[in-house]
Amino acid sequence: MKFSPRATLLCSLTLAWFLAGCETDGGVSASNPQIPIPASTAQLRPGDSLNIALQGVPDPSTNTVQIDDQGLISLPFIGTLTAGGVSTAELSQRIRETYVAKRIYTVVDVSVSVTERYVYVGGEVTHPGRIIWTPDLTAAKAIQSAGGFTLYAKETAVNLVRENHAYSIDVKLAQKSPAQDPRLMPGDSLQVSRSPF
């Protein structure tokens, strides 16, 4: 079967375009970016769940609270306090001082402990949502915890957002080479986009 020169040229251009698209979208990159780790993971952040115990008062109590998007918590008798951006020790001191300053209690022992911290996985995964953070959680493990990729996921360009900066992660590479699988920090967000093919 003989093709006309125009058909041969059209076929060649289509093949070249397809191969170029495969190189940019599906190729394996040499390495994933180095993502800076925050100076302190001890700082509390929005989404953290806390247990706040009040002792040494007539009615000892334990309050379970979650830091809201503005970095605030609410406690009985004193209302809202800023909790985001400080350590548990600093928050304990702040709560103690507020109870004493407002003359609710003259002496109170306060202990604050973090019960759960989260990362968020969205987009083309089976079960998008938040996942409980653990110190050994990586990008590939978070994707697995979210049920894995959907059929249309772009596995080579997962968007990792940390402290208002975005990084493109090749999770296929991370699965093959653990050294290329970045550890996640509390509050990180992974967004899996849809592949055009």
Secondary structure, 3 states (H helix, E strand, C coil): CCCCHHHHHHHHHHHHHHHHHHHHHHCCCCCCCCCCCCCCCCCCCCCCEEEEEEECCCCCEEEEEECCCCCEEEECCCEEEECCCCCHHHHHHHHHHHHHHCCCCCCCEEEEEEEECEEEEEECECCCEEEECCCCCEHHHHHHHCCCECCCECCCCEEEEECCEEEEECHHHHHHCHHHCCECCCCCEEEECECCC
